[in-house]
Amino acid sequence: MMGVNFKIREERGAQMDLRASFALIVFAVGCPAAVAATVPDIVRSRQSDMKEIATSTKVMADMFKEPDTYASGSFGTAAEEIIARSGSHLTANFSELAAAPGSKATDAIRDERARFAALAENLKTYATALAAAAHDHPDSMTEDMRMKANEPMEGGLLGIAPRPSQKMSAEHAFHLMLQTCASCHARFRQRD
């Protein structure tokens, strides 16, 4: 009789384990869908834009690391992707709703709209310089695209305001673009 009770408990335990496993799977599969359903469309759109900017930045970074892999078409397309997602487009995506469920944006965007807009325009300016460099250098990454020892180094967490008369290498524009991203994230993104 004791063996039968043990067997019944074992089967019930297996059934309970199966139910618990099923519940965990339903939770794991359903939870992201439930969270996604609560994230506003504009937040998903902004996150998609940020991923595209990151992907495009990586394309260019890889070419600066390995200049022999430079392809002006890919480099230019990456810069154009950033141009399309920066400037007024970026500012507009944060105009009505900055901080929101599923977003790491803070209300500082709303409170410091002019500063945010200036950084968004700087991002576009540097990406435009990179697109021009791709157009001007169709065959290879030439030395004039690379940073030079005497090139002025600027920077800081406040972001850099590009000067129209400032002549800089594509690599310098790239680094200033990265610094603009870092400045914006430091000021307007929640810390992990």
C-alpha positions as CSV (number, residue, x, y, z in Angstrom):
1,M,0.0,0.0,0.0
2,M,2.8,2.4,0.8
3,G,4.3,1.7,-2.6
4,V,1.0,2.7,-4.2
5,N,0.8,6.0,-2.2
6,F,4.4,6.8,-3.2
7,K,3.6,6.1,-6.8
8,I,0.5,8.4,-6.7
9,R,2.5,11.1,-5.0
10,E,5.2,10.7,-7.7
11,E,2.6,11.0,-10.5
12,R,1.0,14.0,-8.8
13,G,4.4,15.5,-8.4
14,A,5.2,15.0,-12.1
15,Q,1.8,16.5,-13.0
16,M,2.5,19.5,-10.7
17,D,6.0,19.9,-12.2
18,L,4.4,19.7,-15.7
19,R,1.8,22.4,-14.7
20,A,4.4,24.6,-13.1
21,S,6.6,24.3,-16.2
22,F,3.7,25.0,-18.5
23,A,2.8,28.1,-16.4
24,L,6.4,29.3,-16.5
25,I,6.5,28.9,-20.3
26,V,3.2,30.8,-20.7
27,F,4.5,33.5,-18.4
28,A,7.8,33.8,-20.2
29,V,6.2,33.9,-23.6
30,G,3.3,36.1,-22.6
31,C,5.1,38.6,-20.4
32,P,7.2,40.2,-23.1
33,A,4.0,40.4,-25.3
34,A,2.2,42.0,-22.4
35,V,5.0,44.5,-21.7
36,A,5.2,45.3,-25.5
37,A,1.5,45.9,-25.5
38,T,2.0,48.6,-22.8
39,V,4.9,50.3,-24.6
40,P,3.6,53.3,-26.7
41,D,4.2,53.1,-30.4
42,I,6.3,56.2,-30.4
43,V,8.7,54.5,-27.9
44,R,9.0,51.4,-30.1
45,S,9.7,53.7,-33.0
46,R,12.4,55.7,-31.1
47,Q,14.0,52.4,-30.0
48,S,14.0,51.2,-33.6
49,D,15.6,54.4,-34.7
50,M,18.3,54.2,-32.0
51,K,19.1,50.6,-33.0
52,E,19.5,51.7,-36.6
53,I,21.8,54.5,-35.5
54,A,23.8,52.1,-33.5
55,T,24.0,49.6,-36.4
56,S,25.1,52.4,-38.8
57,T,27.7,53.6,-36.3
58,K,29.1,50.2,-36.1
59,V,29.4,49.9,-39.9
60,M,31.5,53.1,-39.9
61,A,33.5,52.2,-36.8
62,D,34.5,48.9,-38.4
63,M,35.7,50.6,-41.5
64,F,37.8,53.1,-39.5
65,K,39.3,50.1,-37.6
66,E,40.0,48.3,-40.8
67,P,40.4,50.9,-43.6
68,D,40.9,48.1,-46.2
69,T,37.2,47.2,-45.7
70,Y,36.1,50.7,-46.6
71,A,33.3,50.8,-49.1
72,S,32.0,54.3,-49.9
73,G,28.4,53.0,-50.6
74,S,28.1,51.2,-47.3
75,F,29.8,54.1,-45.4
76,G,27.5,56.7,-47.1
77,T,24.4,54.6,-46.5
78,A,25.2,54.3,-42.8
79,A,25.7,58.1,-42.6
80,E,22.4,58.7,-44.4
81,E,20.6,56.3,-42.0
82,I,21.8,58.5,-39.1
83,I,20.9,61.7,-40.9
84,A,17.4,60.4,-41.5
85,R,17.0,59.7,-37.7
86,S,18.6,62.8,-36.3
87,G,17.9,66.5,-36.2
88,S,14.2,67.5,-36.3
89,H,13.2,63.8,-36.7
90,L,14.8,62.9,-33.4
91,T,13.4,66.0,-31.7
92,A,9.9,65.3,-33.0
93,N,10.0,61.7,-31.7
94,F,10.4,63.1,-28.2
95,S,8.2,66.2,-28.5
96,E,5.0,64.8,-27.0
97,L,6.2,62.0,-24.8
98,A,9.7,61.9,-23.4
99,A,9.6,59.6,-20.3
100,A,7.2,56.7,-20.9
101,P,6.7,53.0,-20.0
102,G,9.4,50.9,-21.7
103,S,11.6,53.9,-22.4
104,K,14.8,55.0,-20.8
105,A,14.3,58.6,-21.7
106,T,13.9,61.1,-18.9
107,D,11.8,64.2,-18.4
108,A,15.0,66.2,-18.7
109,I,14.2,66.1,-22.5
110,R,11.0,68.0,-21.9
111,D,12.7,70.4,-19.4
112,E,15.7,71.1,-21.6
113,R,14.2,70.9,-25.0
114,A,16.6,73.5,-26.6
115,R,19.6,71.5,-25.4
116,F,18.2,68.2,-26.6
117,A,17.4,69.8,-30.0
118,A,20.9,71.2,-30.3
119,L,22.4,67.8,-29.7
120,A,20.0,66.2,-32.2
121,E,21.1,68.8,-34.8
122,N,24.8,68.2,-34.0
123,L,24.3,64.5,-34.6
124,K,22.8,65.4,-38.0
125,T,25.7,67.8,-38.8
126,Y,28.4,65.2,-38.1
127,A,26.5,62.5,-40.0
128,T,26.2,64.9,-42.9
129,A,30.0,65.4,-42.9
130,L,30.4,61.7,-42.9
131,A,28.0,61.3,-45.9
132,A,30.0,64.0,-47.8
133,A,33.3,62.2,-47.0
134,A,31.8,59.0,-48.5
135,H,30.8,60.9,-51.6
136,D,34.2,62.6,-51.9
137,H,36.1,59.3,-51.4
138,P,34.5,56.7,-53.7
139,D,37.5,54.4,-53.9
140,S,39.2,54.1,-50.6
141,M,39.6,55.6,-47.2
142,T,42.4,58.1,-47.8
143,E,44.6,59.7,-45.3
144,D,42.6,62.9,-45.4
145,M,39.7,61.0,-44.0
146,R,41.8,59.9,-41.0
147,M,42.4,61.9,-37.8
148,K,45.6,63.9,-37.9
149,A,48.0,64.5,-35.0
150,N,47.5,68.3,-35.2
151,E,43.7,68.2,-35.5
152,P,42.0,70.1,-32.7
153,M,40.5,67.8,-30.0
154,E,37.4,69.1,-28.6
155,G,34.9,67.5,-26.3
156,G,33.0,67.2,-23.1
157,L,29.7,66.0,-21.7
158,L,28.0,69.1,-22.9
159,G,28.3,68.2,-26.5
160,I,30.2,70.0,-29.2
161,A,28.7,72.7,-31.3
162,P,30.1,72.3,-34.8
163,R,31.4,75.4,-36.5
164,P,30.6,75.8,-40.2
165,S,34.1,76.9,-41.1
166,Q,35.7,74.1,-39.2
167,K,37.5,71.7,-41.5
168,M,37.9,68.3,-40.0
169,S,38.6,64.8,-41.1
170,A,35.8,62.2,-41.4
171,E,37.3,60.3,-38.5
172,H,37.2,63.4,-36.3
173,A,33.6,64.0,-37.3
174,F,32.9,60.4,-36.4
175,H,34.4,60.7,-33.0
176,L,32.5,64.0,-32.3
177,M,29.3,62.2,-33.5
178,L,30.0,59.5,-30.9
179,Q,30.6,62.1,-28.3
180,T,27.3,63.8,-29.1
181,C,25.5,60.5,-28.6
182,A,27.3,60.0,-25.3
183,S,26.5,63.5,-24.2
184,C,22.8,63.1,-25.0
185,H,22.6,59.7,-23.2
186,A,24.5,61.1,-20.2
187,R,22.0,64.0,-19.9
188,F,18.7,62.5,-21.1
189,R,18.8,58.8,-20.6
190,Q,18.1,56.9,-17.3
191,R,21.2,55.2,-15.9
192,D,21.0,51.4,-15.8
